[in-house]
Amino acid sequence: MAFWSDAGLEPKRKHKFLLFLGSLPSILVKSVNKPNMDITVGEHKFLGNSYKFPGGVKWNDITATFVDTENDQIVQTIMRYMEKAGSQDPVKKGLALAGGASAGTPLKLIDKSGAVSALGGGVVLQQIDERGNVVEEWTLRNGWISKLDLGDVSYENDNALSEYKLTITYDWAYLTQQVPASTISGKELGKIEGEEVGSITAATRTVR
C-alpha cells in the first residue's frame, strides 16, 4: 500500500539520526553520508565482445561534518585521537631518535591498530523514528580517521558557523534493522550484537 494512503506508514527521515564517533558529542554533528560499497568489475574480451564478471567488494569512506564550538575543545580531542593513532610531529621524532625512549620521548608511527583503537567506542550511525526508537543502525568495523579538514575563516560571511569535516575509512559495515515492536535507544560501547545483518533487540543502550 502506498504511504500516502496509510497513515500508519512512516518514511525514514534524513534529519532523524545520531552519529557516535569516539567520544565526540553527537549533538554537534551536522551531516554524514551512509556507508556505501562498490563491487569491482573484471572484464574479458573475446572476438569483439566484452564479458563482465563481479570481483571484490570495496566499502567507501564516509565524511562527517561537525559544528565547532568554543567550550567543547573538539579540535583538541581530535588531535589527541591523531596522537593516539601514532601521529608525531617532527620535533618529537627528532628527540626520540636522538635520545630514544630513555629520554622520555619514544618514537611513534601510525599503524592500523593504533588508528582504530584511538576512536575507542568505534563508529555507529543510527536512524531514529519520531519516538527516538532506532530503526536502522550501521556499525563500521575497524574505522579510523583518514582525513581531517578544519575548514576556513572569512570576513565575508558573518553568519556562517565554523565547521570541520572528518573522513572515516573502514573495512566493512554491519547493518542492523529494527523488527516490529522492538526498540533501543543510544549506544553501548559502539557495538551491536548479532549477525552481520540482524535485528535490533529490545536492549537499552547508554550514551557515553
Buried (B, 14 or more C-beta within 10 A) or exposed (E): EEEEEEEEEEEEEEEEBBBBBBEBBBEBBEBBEEBEEEEEEEEEEEEEEEEEEEEEEEBEBBEBBBBBBEEBEBBEEBEBBBBBBBBBEEEBBEBBEEEEEEEEBEBBEEEEEBBBEBBBBBBBBBBBBEEEBBBBBBBBBBBBBEEBEEBEEEEEEEEEEBBBBBBBBBEBBBBBBBEEEBBBBBBBEBEBEEEEEBEBBEEEBEEE
